[in-house]
């Protein structure tokens, strides 16, 4: 589909899910991409940590893509760039802090010199292949989070990215109500808006309010304090630096991702009053009530610092009387992983404090009062909810129309929506999907590799080696090895039974090697099913001597 004299919108990720945000705007033969993020894998993807968007739709129209504009530096908005940006071959546009994070990622992949990265100033309009774009500062949990004012000959879009209303964000530029009202006065056709917290009846609250809550919790803690939060929550880092200073504790920041945020932030002029930090070894030598540790892993990530601390696999050690503050919201789907770590900490006698016990976290996304204020400022003709599961986006559409927005369209990944001219409506569907990063290789999320791995994880695997001589004569007994087949104490007896079945199948074969291989496979699998009730993967190697 090539855009004609019209304004099109299509999400390739982030609509119907939280994370992996990729949005396309099309007008007069060209496409503009907004964000290019990742999401993190769940147990349905064995051995996989990172999931990427499938960009086949725009790759098939690569000559029509004019650029990628990045709203802010969170992984679900920029995380796919190191793996996909070089192949897309178009310039990236970002503000200084976001560009610094992107540059670090490109450097790690060794492609920084092959991807054009342009640093743009907030509130100053620039042109990207016929699309007029302006970064409009909004508050979030990371510096320089911006909405995008996208102006085209066919209509104007206000794309919020991730946002909330915080007049005291501690780091970065606060939102400007006058600027937002002026944009609305000029006229906006479509508001494409964050749906994450649409069920929250109250505003998300200011980052400044968290400082007091964490400080009060820290003042009561008799031992070491470890605070876990998202690495990219730069505003929370500032808060924790101030709390450490107020409570007379040395600050220890552990983790590469946290170090990267501090490094890029300082290069951009942030963290000017941030206290001097100590390394983990020094932190462990300090009196227990004189250290505050910041670590990642509050969502239960198995390789993050908190999980390693809980497993006694980290320089940082926690014992009875120490405190862990979970200064982040529990993301749906992570409950089991978080609970596992909390149980390990509880067994050590560590006290845990979450947002349920104290005011130690505020969200970076808008509740209903903030959404209403945005509608009042921007006054769009059409609302397109994004950045949410279907329940979030449906509720956002209902709420927006109840608050006076004339039209709302709930779309999902792949839906192509004509925004203008005329009433907005769905007009087509784009190819969408997921890719997985498996080691250094990008694969289809439901391709043969991942499906084989799922089957092995579910059923186990048996390898059979059969040696045959001239005319298919069996030479010796087959060899059988197995992994993940539930026989435990009866393993040797099971193997003996499988060896005999494989030998019988091979001896009676007179129909060629391929038929022998299949007969052996089926015979061994029948043995496994009889013993265990499962049908493991059986691989047969026939060796001709």
SEBA-720719 format. One record per residue (C-alpha): residue in three letters; y, z, x. Coordinates in steps of 0.05 Angstrom, whole numbers, padded with zeros to 5 digits, always signed. Example, Ala and Ser with C-alpha at 12.3 -4.5 7.8 and 13.67 -1.06 7.14 Angstrom:
<atoms>
ALA-00090+00156+00246;SER-00021+00143+00273;
</atoms>
This chain:
<atoms>
UNK+00000+00000+00000;UNK+00067-00022+00028;UNK+00128+00012-00003;UNK+00175-00036-00038;UNK+00244-00019-00065;UNK+00220+00049-00084;UNK+00211+00120-00056;UNK+00139+00142-00049;UNK+00108+00209-00031;UNK+00037+00222-00007;UNK+00006+00286+00022;UNK-00051+00274+00072;UNK-00059+00349+00078;UNK-00030+00414+00052;UNK-00033+00399-00023;UNK-00091+00435-00055;UNK-00100+00477+00007;UNK-00059+00524+00051;UNK-00053+00494+00120;UNK-00061+00426+00153;UNK+00005+00401+00127;UNK+00018+00325+00132;UNK+00066+00290+00085;UNK+00088+00217+00081;UNK+00150+00187+00050;UNK+00152+00112+00039;UNK+00212+00067+00026;UNK+00225-00008+00034;UNK+00165-00024+00077;UNK+00167+00038+00122;UNK+00134+00107+00124;UNK+00161+00172+00152;UNK+00114+00229+00168;UNK+00134+00302+00159;UNK+00092+00352+00198;UNK+00023+00343+00228;UNK-00016+00408+00226;UNK-00085+00437+00231;UNK-00126+00488+00193;UNK-00179+00535+00220;UNK-00253+00527+00206;UNK-00297+00573+00165;UNK-00372+00585+00171;UNK-00386+00518+00136;UNK-00369+00485+00203;UNK-00416+00516+00255;UNK-00387+00516+00325;UNK-00319+00490+00302;UNK-00252+00526+00308;UNK-00201+00473+00291;UNK-00198+00423+00234;UNK-00152+00362+00236;UNK-00127+00316+00181;UNK-00157+00247+00175;UNK-00098+00200+00182;UNK-00136+00135+00169;UNK-00088+00116+00113;UNK-00027+00114+00158;UNK-00066+00090+00219;UNK-00084+00028+00178;UNK-00008+00018+00170;UNK+00012+00041+00239;UNK+00064-00013+00248;UNK+00101+00013+00187;UNK+00105+00086+00212;UNK+00174+00100+00241;UNK+00169+00172+00264;UNK+00144+00243+00254;UNK+00194+00299+00236;UNK+00171+00371+00247;UNK+00199+00426+00203;UNK+00178+00485+00248;UNK+00130+00508+00301;UNK+00071+00539+00263;UNK+00002+00512+00278;UNK-00008+00487+00207;UNK+00052+00442+00217;UNK+00048+00420+00291;UNK-00023+00437+00314;UNK-00053+00367+00306;UNK+00000+00333+00350;UNK-00037+00343+00417;UNK-00097+00306+00389;UNK-00065+00252+00344;UNK+00007+00239+00367;UNK-00009+00193+00425;UNK-00051+00146+00380;UNK+00003+00145+00327;UNK+00052+00122+00380;UNK+00117+00140+00346;UNK+00173+00188+00367;UNK+00171+00262+00347;UNK+00235+00295+00321;UNK+00244+00371+00324;UNK+00296+00425+00337;UNK+00297+00457+00406;UNK+00249+00516+00396;UNK+00198+00474+00358;UNK+00203+00420+00411;UNK+00189+00472+00465;UNK+00125+00493+00431;UNK+00104+00420+00421;UNK+00120+00403+00493;UNK+00074+00459+00517;UNK+00017+00432+00475;UNK+00027+00361+00500;UNK+00029+00386+00572;UNK-00037+00422+00562;UNK-00069+00358+00538;UNK-00037+00318+00595;UNK-00001+00270+00549;UNK+00071+00296+00551;UNK+00095+00234+00589;UNK+00063+00188+00537;UNK+00093+00218+00474;UNK+00168+00212+00458;UNK+00196+00279+00436;UNK+00268+00280+00413;UNK+00307+00345+00404;UNK+00355+00343+00345;UNK+00411+00390+00326;UNK+00408+00428+00259;UNK+00455+00405+00204;UNK+00470+00338+00239;UNK+00444+00275+00204;UNK+00402+00225+00245;UNK+00367+00160+00228;UNK+00293+00147+00233;UNK+00277+00075+00216;UNK+00321+00073+00154;UNK+00309+00145+00133;UNK+00369+00190+00140;UNK+00345+00260+00160;UNK+00381+00326+00168;UNK+00350+00392+00191;UNK+00376+00446+00144;UNK+00365+00518+00170;UNK+00322+00563+00126;UNK+00292+00631+00142;UNK+00219+00639+00160;UNK+00179+00680+00209;UNK+00192+00633+00267;UNK+00259+00610+00296;UNK+00291+00545+00273;UNK+00248+00534+00212;UNK+00283+00479+00174;UNK+00283+00443+00108;UNK+00294+00368+00112;UNK+00346+00330+00073;UNK+00316+00260+00070;UNK+00363+00205+00046;UNK+00340+00135+00029;UNK+00369+00075-00008;UNK+00322+00092-00066;UNK+00334+00167-00072;UNK+00343+00234-00039;UNK+00291+00288-00024;UNK+00299+00360-00004;UNK+00235+00380+00032;UNK+00234+00455+00043;UNK+00178+00464+00093;UNK+00159+00538+00097;UNK+00217+00584+00078;UNK+00244+00646+00046;UNK+00313+00675+00036;UNK+00330+00726+00090;UNK+00402+00741+00107;UNK+00380+00786+00166;UNK+00322+00748+00198;UNK+00331+00782+00267;UNK+00320+00716+00303;UNK+00345+00647+00288;UNK+00400+00621+00242;UNK+00403+00652+00172;UNK+00404+00606+00112;UNK+00472+00586+00086;UNK+00480+00589+00010;UNK+00543+00546+00013;UNK+00507+00491+00052;UNK+00450+00491+00002;UNK+00497+00489-00058;UNK+00536+00432-00025;UNK+00471+00392-00018;UNK+00457+00403-00091;UNK+00528+00382-00110;UNK+00519+00317-00073;UNK+00456+00303-00114;UNK+00382+00312-00100;UNK+00329+00272-00137;UNK+00267+00309-00114;UNK+00251+00379-00088;UNK+00186+00383-00049;UNK+00174+00457-00044;UNK+00130+00512-00014;UNK+00084+00543-00067;UNK+00049+00599-00027;UNK+00080+00660-00061;UNK+00094+00632-00130;UNK+00054+00689-00162;UNK+00098+00742-00129;UNK+00147+00770-00180;UNK+00193+00798-00126;UNK+00228+00767-00068;UNK+00191+00769-00001;UNK+00242+00816+00031;UNK+00278+00816+00097;UNK+00248+00822+00166;UNK+00299+00877+00180;UNK+00265+00921+00128;UNK+00198+00919+00166;UNK+00229+00952+00227;UNK+00239+01018+00192;UNK+00168+01017+00163;UNK+00134+01004+00229;UNK+00179+01053+00265;UNK+00161+01109+00215;UNK+00087+01093+00223;UNK+00093+01092+00299;UNK+00130+01158+00301;UNK+00070+01192+00267;UNK+00018+01162+00314;UNK-00008+01211+00366;UNK-00043+01160+00411;UNK-00039+01087+00431;UNK-00012+01039+00380;UNK-00037+00968+00374;UNK+00001+00922+00327;UNK-00033+00856+00308;UNK+00007+00799+00279;UNK+00010+00724+00281;UNK+00029+00700+00351;UNK+00081+00653+00323;UNK+00116+00707+00283;UNK+00174+00711+00332;UNK+00215+00753+00285;UNK+00160+00806+00284;UNK+00160+00806+00360;UNK+00234+00823+00360;UNK+00219+00879+00309;UNK+00164+00907+00353;UNK+00207+00905+00414;UNK+00260+00947+00378;UNK+00207+00995+00352;UNK+00179+01005+00422;UNK+00248+01021+00448;UNK+00265+01069+00390;UNK+00199+01107+00397;UNK+00201+01112+00473;UNK+00139+01070+00484;UNK+00127+01015+00536;UNK+00112+00947+00505;UNK+00049+00909+00525;UNK+00042+00837+00498;UNK-00027+00809+00508;UNK-00050+00738+00495;UNK-00032+00668+00518;UNK-00003+00648+00451;UNK+00044+00708+00450;UNK+00065+00693+00521;UNK+00081+00622+00502;UNK+00125+00643+00444;UNK+00164+00690+00490;UNK+00171+00638+00544;UNK+00196+00583+00497;UNK+00241+00632+00460;UNK+00275+00657+00523;UNK+00286+00585+00546;UNK+00321+00572+00479;UNK+00366+00634+00485;UNK+00325+00681+00441;UNK+00295+00749+00460;UNK+00357+00766+00501;UNK+00350+00841+00487;UNK+00274+00842+00487;UNK+00248+00901+00528;UNK+00211+00891+00593;UNK+00136+00887+00582;UNK+00077+00916+00620;UNK+00009+00884+00633;UNK-00055+00911+00600;UNK-00078+00946+00664;UNK-00011+00984+00669;UNK-00013+00999+00595;UNK-00081+01033+00603;UNK-00053+01079+00657;UNK+00005+01103+00615;UNK+00001+01166+00572;UNK-00031+01147+00506;UNK+00032+01164+00466;UNK+00076+01121+00510;UNK+00049+01051+00497;UNK+00055+01000+00441;UNK+00009+00939+00447;UNK+00020+00873+00411;UNK-00043+00830+00402;UNK-00067+00771+00361;UNK-00129+00772+00317;UNK-00108+00804+00252;UNK-00145+00750+00212;UNK-00212+00768+00244;UNK-00213+00710+00295;UNK-00275+00725+00338;UNK-00243+00705+00405;UNK-00175+00735+00393;UNK-00152+00798+00429;UNK-00164+00847+00372;UNK-00237+00826+00363;UNK-00248+00834+00438;UNK-00216+00903+00437;UNK-00261+00923+00378;UNK-00321+00897+00417;UNK-00301+00935+00481;UNK-00293+00868+00515;UNK-00220+00874+00534;UNK-00178+00911+00585;UNK-00144+00947+00527;UNK-00188+01004+00502;UNK-00178+01043+00437;UNK-00209+01110+00420;UNK-00206+01164+00366;UNK-00134+01182+00351;UNK-00106+01113+00366;UNK-00074+01070+00312;UNK-00079+00996+00295;UNK-00024+00967+00250;UNK-00042+00903+00214;UNK+00027+00872+00209;UNK+00006+00809+00173;UNK-00019+00787+00106;UNK-00094+00779+00097;UNK-00106+00704+00086;UNK-00156+00691+00030;UNK-00224+00674+00059;UNK-00216+00719+00120;UNK-00236+00783+00085;UNK-00306+00788+00115;UNK-00283+00774+00186;UNK-00226+00824+00181;UNK-00272+00876+00149;UNK-00322+00869+00206;UNK-00268+00885+00258;UNK-00240+00942+00216;UNK-00310+00972+00212;UNK-00317+00969+00287;UNK-00250+01003+00296;UNK-00266+01055+00244;UNK-00330+01072+00281;UNK-00287+01089+00342;UNK-00245+01137+00301;UNK-00184+01090+00303;UNK-00135+01098+00245;UNK-00115+01032+00211;UNK-00051+01018+00173;UNK-00042+00955+00131;UNK+00013+00933+00083;UNK-00023+00973+00029;UNK-00009+01039+00065;UNK+00061+01026+00093;UNK+00116+00975+00094;UNK+00092+00939+00157;UNK+00097+00866+00136;UNK+00139+00818+00096;UNK+00118+00748+00079;UNK+00152+00686+00105;UNK+00146+00649+00039;UNK+00188+00652-00025;UNK+00173+00694-00086;UNK+00197+00675-00155;UNK+00268+00701-00148;UNK+00277+00659-00085;UNK+00248+00597-00118;UNK+00296+00605-00176;UNK+00356+00609-00129;UNK+00333+00547-00094;UNK+00328+00509-00160;UNK+00398+00532-00178;UNK+00427+00508-00112;UNK+00390+00442-00105;UNK+00385+00424-00180;UNK+00331+00370-00171;UNK+00309+00321-00224;UNK+00236+00327-00201;UNK+00196+00384-00170;UNK+00135+00368-00126;UNK+00097+00432-00108;UNK+00062+00431-00040;UNK+00034+00481+00010;UNK-00015+00516-00036;UNK-00082+00514-00069;UNK-00086+00481-00138;UNK-00074+00547-00174;UNK-00009+00558-00134;UNK+00017+00488-00147;UNK+00001+00488-00221;UNK+00037+00555-00230;UNK+00095+00530-00188;UNK+00103+00469-00233;UNK+00102+00513-00296;UNK+00152+00561-00266;UNK+00199+00506-00243;UNK+00202+00473-00311;UNK+00211+00540-00345;UNK+00271+00551-00300;UNK+00303+00485-00320;UNK+00276+00432-00273;UNK+00268+00370-00317;UNK+00202+00344-00288;UNK+00146+00371-00244;UNK+00086+00334-00217;UNK+00025+00368-00190;UNK-00007+00323-00138;UNK-00064+00334-00089;UNK-00081+00306-00021;UNK-00085+00231-00026;UNK-00045+00222-00090;UNK+00011+00171-00081;UNK+00070+00188-00125;UNK+00128+00141-00139;UNK+00188+00187-00139;UNK+00240+00134-00154;UNK+00261+00090-00189;UNK+00248+00115-00259;UNK+00208+00177-00277;UNK+00162+00202-00223;UNK+00089+00185-00232;UNK+00024+00176-00193;UNK+00012+00103-00175;UNK-00047+00104-00127;UNK-00092+00142-00080;UNK-00097+00143-00004;UNK-00157+00157+00039;UNK-00157+00230+00059;UNK-00207+00276+00093;UNK-00219+00323+00151;UNK-00237+00315+00223;UNK-00264+00370+00268;UNK-00248+00384+00341;UNK-00316+00397+00372;UNK-00304+00415+00445;UNK-00263+00357+00469;UNK-00289+00308+00417;UNK-00259+00291+00348;UNK-00312+00279+00295;UNK-00316+00269+00219;UNK-00323+00337+00186;UNK-00382+00312+00145;UNK-00411+00264+00197;UNK-00481+00265+00225;UNK-00466+00315+00281;UNK-00439+00370+00236;UNK-00491+00357+00181;UNK-00546+00362+00233;UNK-00517+00427+00259;UNK-00513+00455+00188;UNK-00586+00437+00176;UNK-00608+00469+00241;UNK-00568+00531+00224;UNK-00601+00535+00155;UNK-00672+00517+00172;UNK-00684+00521+00247;UNK-00712+00468+00293;UNK-00780+00451+00323;UNK-00792+00405+00383;UNK-00861+00373+00392;UNK-00882+00334+00454;UNK-00945+00291+00450;UNK-00975+00254+00510;UNK-01019+00193+00495;UNK-01057+00145+00538;UNK-01082+00075+00530;UNK-01096+00056+00458;UNK-01060+00117+00432;UNK-01113+00166+00459;UNK-01087+00238+00459;UNK-01080+00267+00529;UNK-01084+00343+00526;UNK-01055+00386+00471;UNK-00984+00376+00445;UNK-00929+00424+00466;UNK-00887+00459+00413;UNK-00821+00496+00421;UNK-00779+00525+00365;UNK-00710+00555+00352;UNK-00687+00593+00291;UNK-00754+00589+00254;UNK-00767+00657+00221;UNK-00835+00675+00250;UNK-00815+00733+00296;UNK-00877+00774+00315;UNK-00924+00718+00293;UNK-00890+00667+00337;UNK-00951+00653+00382;UNK-00999+00646+00323;UNK-00950+00600+00288;UNK-00944+00556+00350;UNK-01019+00553+00358;UNK-01025+00529+00285;UNK-00970+00478+00295;UNK-01002+00452+00360;UNK-01069+00442+00324;UNK-01036+00406+00266;UNK-00998+00360+00314;UNK-01062+00345+00353;UNK-01101+00328+00290;UNK-01046+00281+00267;UNK-01043+00247+00335;UNK-01118+00240+00344;UNK-01129+00204+00278;UNK-01073+00154+00289;UNK-01091+00080+00292;UNK-01026+00050+00266;UNK-00978+00051+00325;UNK-00931+00099+00359;UNK-00878+00101+00304;UNK-00930+00120+00252;UNK-00960+00172+00299;UNK-00892+00203+00310;UNK-00879+00209+00234;UNK-00949+00236+00220;UNK-00940+00290+00273;UNK-00871+00307+00246;UNK-00895+00316+00174;UNK-00957+00355+00195;UNK-00917+00405+00236;UNK-00865+00413+00181;UNK-00920+00427+00130;UNK-00945+00483+00175;UNK-00874+00512+00179;UNK-00866+00508+00104;UNK-00933+00542+00092;UNK-00915+00598+00140;UNK-00842+00609+00123;UNK-00823+00571+00059;UNK-00771+00532+00099;UNK-00768+00460+00122;UNK-00741+00461+00194;UNK-00718+00400+00232;UNK-00778+00373+00271;UNK-00765+00327+00330;UNK-00825+00292+00360;UNK-00826+00261+00430;UNK-00886+00215+00444;UNK-00898+00203+00518;UNK-00941+00143+00537;UNK-00980+00152+00602;
</atoms>
